Amino acid sequence: MTDLYNSMWEKLNLDLDAHAALLEVLGKFYGDIYLSQEKRLKGMEYIDFVISEIHGLRIRELQEAKANGQKVVGTFCIFVPEEIIWAADAIAIGLCAGAEAGKEKAEEILPRNLCSLIKSFVGFKLSRLCPFFESCDLIVGETTCDGKKKAYEIFGDYVPMYVMEIPQMKRSIDKELWRKEIVRFKDKIESLTGREITAENLGKAVRIINDRRRALQRLNNLRRHHPAPISGRDALLVNQISFYDDPKRFTQQINKLCDEIEDRVKRGDSIVPSEAVRIMVSGCPMAIPNWKLHYVVESSGAVIVFEESCVGSRNTRDLVEESSKSLDEWIDALVDRYSRINCACFTPNEERIDNIIQAAKEWEVKGVIHYHLNFCQPYEIESFKIGRILAKEGIPFISVGTDYNMEDIEQLRTRIEAFLEILRT
């Protein structure tokens, strides 16, 4: 792939040597974690192809779209209403990064005691390692945590930055603010693209993104079955790819994958032994290539059947109501749907706890692993309350803090295996 796309990457001002080294490391990492799995679904070959071409063919598609007058808008958070972007015939791309690449560059302008997710996306940009950043005409941030919103102030010196204000409570006054932010965002996207967002094109975009959510909901619901028909790491990967791939193409391919899973369920076939411990992971989002926790859990003999995270049920649980007629009604529908996201930035956040308990029971998990990145205060603090409530419900729980490096993997494995042993008794 390197020789095929080098001229394109050079035009995007990537550090070609560092980028080639990154792809080589990630390719081996991916092979060890994913391609080594036995009895893997054939439908995952599409996802493997997307991963292999994520900095190649997908970037070429973006460059061709830009040459035809389309704009590319990068986002960091599921709070950004991507339907607005697609309605203006622009392309929405997720930009969160899940590797330590560029950490040294990031720490030249950011504190060391900051979560890995923030340092990662800054490091990828400053180290010229990410062609997605270089393809974006606008990058949209959001005020979901203090670390992000202050980092965006600095990051704006390097990229065309726009920040949405996310309310921190869910009162009527907060929804009024959120509606104004969505309208302000609509105006910004119209200005960027030169295209008017109408009730018709916004409704069309809502249905496209809802269809993608429905495909992911279908996948998630199939994971209820015993024994598990798909590994947790493969399901995580599918959710991660949803932020990068063309939504119509992705939806079609994931529905094909779900057809295959349904056939597997009918045969009673599985990727894991029937006695494998069923686990839920809750907490922080996991961006590509952050696969460490899933790999440790599943290589220890368990299977992850549910993710309560932004790269999981929090992103796909709710649809936008599709019966709207006017532009104002469509915007109201966006306000309603996005207000139901239960991020740890909210206070109070009882709905998130209720969702965790409900999912733990419906997916029949034996235990919950709450995952947070080091220095992510909202999720780490919220884990204490979740742990107490799950204890009252009789649901075993462990809180795990880590980052993107692999230095703690054996320590992490020791804790996870001890937790799994308790669940097996």
C-alpha positions in Angstrom: 0.0 0.0 0.0 2.9 2.4 0.8 4.2 2.7 -2.8 0.7 3.0 -4.2 -0.3 6.0 -2.1 3.0 7.7 -1.4 2.4 10.6 -3.8 -1.0 11.3 -2.3 0.5 11.2 1.3 3.3 13.5 0.2 0.9 16.0 -1.2 -0.9 15.9 2.2 2.4 16.7 3.9 2.7 13.5 5.9 6.0 12.4 7.4 6.4 9.5 5.0 9.1 7.6 7.0 7.3 7.9 10.3 3.9 7.1 8.7 5.3 4.0 7.0 6.8 2.8 10.4 3.4 3.4 12.0 1.5 1.4 9.4 4.0 -1.5 9.7 3.6 -1.6 13.5 -0.2 -1.4 13.4 -0.3 -4.1 10.7 1.5 -6.5 12.9 -0.6 -5.5 15.9 -3.8 -6.0 13.9 -2.6 -9.4 12.7 -1.9 -10.6 16.2 -5.2 -9.4 17.7 -7.6 -10.0 14.9 -6.4 -12.2 12.1 -5.2 -14.9 14.6 -8.8 -15.6 15.7 -10.3 -19.0 14.9 -13.8 -19.5 13.4 -13.9 -15.8 12.4 -16.9 -14.7 10.4 -16.4 -14.3 6.7 -18.2 -11.0 6.7 -15.3 -9.6 8.7 -13.2 -9.7 5.6 -14.8 -6.4 4.5 -13.7 -4.8 7.8 -10.2 -6.2 7.4 -10.1 -4.6 3.9 -11.3 -1.2 5.3 -8.6 -1.3 8.0 -5.9 -2.2 5.4 -7.0 0.7 3.3 -8.0 3.2 6.0 -5.1 5.6 5.1 -5.2 4.6 1.5 -8.3 4.0 -0.5 -10.6 5.9 2.0 -8.3 8.9 1.8 -8.3 8.7 -2.0 -12.1 8.8 -1.9 -12.0 11.9 0.3 -9.6 13.6 -2.1 -11.7 12.8 -5.1 -14.8 14.1 -3.3 -12.9 17.3 -2.4 -11.9 17.7 -6.1 -15.6 17.5 -7.0 -16.4 20.3 -4.6 -17.4 18.4 -1.4 -16.1 19.4 2.0 -14.8 17.0 4.7 -15.6 17.7 8.3 -13.8 15.9 11.1 -15.3 15.3 14.5 -14.2 14.0 17.9 -17.4 13.2 19.6 -20.8 11.5 19.0 -22.5 14.7 20.3 -21.7 16.4 17.0 -24.9 15.9 14.9 -23.4 14.5 11.7 -26.8 14.5 10.0 -26.2 18.3 9.6 -22.9 17.6 7.8 -24.3 15.0 5.4 -27.4 17.2 4.7 -25.1 19.8 3.2 -23.5 17.1 0.9 -20.3 17.2 3.0 -18.6 14.1 4.5 -18.3 13.5 8.2 -15.2 11.6 9.5 -14.3 10.6 13.1 -10.9 11.8 14.1 -10.3 10.3 17.6 -7.0 8.3 17.7 -6.2 5.4 19.9 -2.4 5.1 19.8 0.5 6.8 21.4 2.1 8.0 18.2 3.2 11.6 18.4 3.0 11.7 22.2 6.3 13.7 22.5 5.1 16.3 20.1 1.7 16.6 21.9 3.5 17.1 25.3 5.3 20.1 23.9 2.1 22.0 24.0 -0.1 20.0 26.4 0.4 18.8 30.0 1.8 15.3 30.5 -1.0 14.4 33.0 -3.7 14.6 30.3 -5.8 11.7 29.0 -4.3 9.7 26.1 -7.2 10.4 23.7 -6.5 14.1 23.7 -2.7 13.7 23.4 -3.2 11.2 20.7 -5.2 13.3 18.3 -2.9 16.3 18.9 0.2 14.1 18.5 -1.1 12.6 15.2 -1.6 16.1 13.8 1.7 17.6 15.0 3.7 14.6 13.9 2.1 14.6 10.5 0.9 11.0 10.8 -2.8 11.3 10.0 -4.1 11.9 6.4 -7.6 12.4 7.8 -6.6 15.6 9.6 -4.9 16.8 6.4 -8.1 16.1 4.4 -10.4 18.1 6.6 -11.8 21.5 5.7 -13.2 21.9 9.2 -12.6 20.2 12.5 -15.4 20.2 15.1 -14.8 19.9 18.8 -17.1 20.0 21.7 -17.1 20.9 25.4 -17.6 17.4 26.9 -14.6 17.8 29.3 -12.2 20.5 30.5 -9.2 18.8 28.9 -10.8 18.8 25.5 -12.1 22.3 25.5 -8.8 23.8 26.6 -6.8 21.7 24.2 -9.0 22.9 21.4 -8.0 26.4 22.2 -4.4 25.5 21.4 -5.2 23.0 18.6 -7.0 25.8 16.8 -3.6 27.3 16.0 -2.9 24.2 13.8 -6.3 23.3 12.2 -9.5 25.1 11.2 -11.3 24.6 14.5 -15.0 25.0 15.5 -16.3 24.2 18.9 -19.9 23.3 20.0 -21.1 24.0 23.5 -22.5 20.9 25.1 -24.9 21.5 28.0 -23.9 19.7 31.2 -27.4 19.2 32.5 -30.7 18.1 30.9 -33.2 20.7 32.0 -35.5 22.5 29.6 -33.1 25.5 29.7 -30.2 23.2 28.7 -32.2 21.8 25.7 -32.9 25.4 24.6 -29.1 26.1 24.6 -28.5 22.8 22.8 -31.0 23.7 20.1 -29.3 27.1 19.5 -26.0 25.3 19.2 -27.3 22.9 16.6 -28.8 25.9 14.6 -25.4 27.7 15.0 -23.7 24.5 13.7 -26.1 24.3 10.8 -25.3 27.9 9.8 -21.5 27.1 10.0 -21.8 24.1 7.8 -24.0 26.0 5.3 -21.3 28.7 5.2 -18.5 26.2 4.7 -20.2 24.3 1.9 -22.3 27.0 0.3 -25.3 24.7 0.4 -28.6 25.3 2.1 -29.8 22.7 4.6 -33.5 22.1 3.9 -36.1 19.9 5.5 -35.8 17.6 2.5 -32.0 17.1 2.6 -31.8 16.9 6.4 -34.5 14.3 6.4 -32.6 12.3 3.8 -29.4 12.5 5.9 -31.3 11.5 9.1 -32.6 8.3 7.4 -29.1 7.4 6.1 -27.5 7.7 9.5 -30.5 6.0 11.2 -30.1 3.1 8.9 -26.4 2.8 10.0 -27.5 2.9 13.6 -30.2 0.2 12.9 -27.5 -2.1 11.4 -25.3 -1.7 14.5 -28.4 -2.2 16.7 -29.0 -5.4 14.9 -25.4 -6.5 15.4 -25.6 -5.6 19.1 -28.9 -7.5 19.6 -27.4 -10.7 18.0 -24.7 -10.6 20.7 -27.4 -11.5 23.2 -27.3 -15.1 22.0 -25.6 -18.0 23.9 -23.0 -19.0 22.9 -21.7 -15.7 21.6 -21.7 -15.7 17.7 -19.1 -12.9 17.3 -16.1 -11.9 19.4 -16.2 -8.7 21.3 -13.1 -7.4 19.6 -14.7 -7.9 16.2 -17.8 -6.1 17.3 -15.7 -3.3 18.7 -13.9 -3.0 15.4 -17.2 -2.8 13.4 -18.3 0.1 15.6 -14.9 1.8 15.2 -15.0 1.6 11.4 -18.5 3.1 11.4 -16.9 6.5 12.1 -14.7 6.3 9.0 -16.5 4.4 6.3 -19.1 5.7 3.8 -22.4 5.2 5.7 -24.5 3.6 2.9 -21.7 1.2 2.0 -21.0 0.4 5.7 -24.7 -0.3 6.4 -25.0 -2.7 3.5 -21.9 -4.6 4.5 -22.9 -4.8 8.2 -26.4 -6.1 7.4 -24.7 -8.8 5.3 -22.5 -9.6 8.3 -25.6 -9.8 10.5 -27.2 -12.2 8.0 -24.2 -14.5 8.5 -24.4 -14.1 12.2 -28.1 -15.1 12.2 -27.1 -18.3 10.2 -24.5 -19.0 12.8 -27.0 -18.6 15.6 -29.5 -21.0 13.9 -26.7 -23.6 13.8 -25.8 -23.0 17.4 -22.2 -22.2 16.3 -19.9 -19.8 18.2 -16.5 -18.2 18.2 -16.0 -19.1 21.8 -16.8 -22.1 24.1 -20.3 -22.1 25.6 -18.8 -21.7 29.1 -16.9 -18.5 28.3 -17.7 -15.8 30.8 -19.9 -13.1 29.4 -18.6 -9.6 30.1 -19.8 -6.0 29.6 -17.3 -3.2 29.1 -18.5 0.3 30.1 -16.9 3.7 30.2 -14.6 5.7 27.9 -14.7 5.4 24.1 -12.0 3.2 22.4 -10.7 4.7 19.2 -8.7 2.7 16.6 -6.3 1.1 17.4 -7.2 0.9 21.1 -7.9 -2.8 21.3 -5.9 -3.7 24.4 -8.6 -4.3 26.9 -10.7 -6.4 24.6 -7.7 -8.5 23.6 -6.7 -9.1 27.2 -10.2 -10.1 28.3 -10.8 -12.4 25.4 -7.4 -14.0 25.4 -8.1 -14.8 29.0 -11.0 -17.0 28.1 -13.9 -14.6 28.4 -16.1 -12.9 25.7 -17.3 -9.3 25.6 -20.9 -9.2 24.6 -21.8 -5.5 25.2 -20.0 -2.1 25.2 -21.6 0.7 27.1 -19.5 3.5 25.5 -19.5 6.1 22.8 -18.0 3.4 20.5 -20.9 1.1 21.4 -24.4 1.4 22.6 -24.2 5.0 23.7 -23.7 5.9 20.0 -26.3 3.6 18.5 -29.1 3.1 21.1 -31.3 6.0 20.0 -32.6 7.0 16.6 -33.7 10.4 15.3 -37.5 10.5 14.9 -38.2 10.3 11.2 -41.7 11.8 11.0 -40.7 15.4 10.8 -41.9 17.7 8.0 -40.4 21.1 8.5 -36.8 22.1 9.1 -37.7 23.2 12.6 -39.2 19.8 13.3 -36.1 18.0 12.1 -33.9 20.2 14.3 -36.2 19.5 17.3 -35.8 15.8 16.5 -32.0 16.1 16.5 -32.1 18.0 19.8 -34.2 15.2 21.4 -32.1 12.4 20.1 -28.7 13.9 21.0 -29.9 15.0 24.4 -30.4 11.3 25.3 -26.7 10.5 25.1 -25.6 9.6 28.6 -22.0 11.0 28.6 -20.2 11.3 32.0 -20.1 15.0 31.4 -23.7 15.3 32.6 -24.8 15.8 36.1 -26.8 14.1 37.3 -26.4 11.1 35.1 -28.8 8.5 36.5 -29.9 7.4 33.0 -26.4 6.0 32.3 -26.5 3.8 35.4 -30.0 2.6 34.6 -28.8 1.7 31.1 -25.9 -0.3 32.4 -28.1 -2.3 34.8 -30.7 -3.0 32.1 -28.1 -4.1 29.6 -26.2 -6.3 32.1 -29.4 -8.2 32.7 -30.7 -8.4 29.1 -27.3 -9.5 27.8 -26.9 -11.8 30.8 -23.4 -10.8 31.6 -21.5 -12.3 34.5 -19.6 -9.1 35.3 -19.0 -5.5 34.3 -15.5 -4.0 33.6 -15.6 -0.2 33.8 -12.8 1.2 31.6 -11.4 4.7 31.9 -8.4 6.4 30.5 -5.9 7.7 33.1 -6.7 11.3 33.9 -10.2 11.1 32.5 -11.9 12.5 35.6 -15.6 12.3 34.5 -15.5 8.6 33.9 -13.2 7.7 36.7 -15.2 9.6 39.2 -18.5 8.1 37.9 -17.1 4.6 38.2 -17.3 4.8 42.1 -21.1 5.4 42.0 -21.6 2.8 39.3 -19.7 0.2 41.4 -21.7 0.8 44.5 -25.1 0.5 42.6 -24.0 -2.6 40.7 -23.0 -4.2 44.0 -26.5 -3.6 45.3 -27.8 -5.3 42.1 -25.6 -8.3 42.7 -23.6 -7.6 39.5 -19.8 -8.1 39.9 -17.8 -5.0 38.9 -14.2 -3.9 38.5 -12.8 -0.5 37.5 -9.8 -0.4 35.2 -7.7 2.6 34.4 -5.1 2.5 31.7 -3.7 4.4 28.7 -2.5 3.7 25.1 0.9 2.2 25.8 1.5 -1.6 26.2 3.7 -1.3 29.3 0.9 -2.3 31.7 -0.5 -5.1 29.7 0.7 -7.9 32.1 -0.5 -5.9 35.1 -3.8 -5.5 33.4 -4.0 -9.2 32.5 -3.3 -10.1 36.1 -6.3 -8.0 37.4 -8.6 -9.2 34.6 -7.8 -12.9 35.1 -8.3 -12.5 38.9 -11.7 -10.9 38.2 -12.7 -13.7 35.8 -11.7 -16.4 38.3 -14.1 -14.9 40.8 -16.9 -14.9 38.1 -16.2 -18.6 37.4 -16.7 -19.7 41.0 
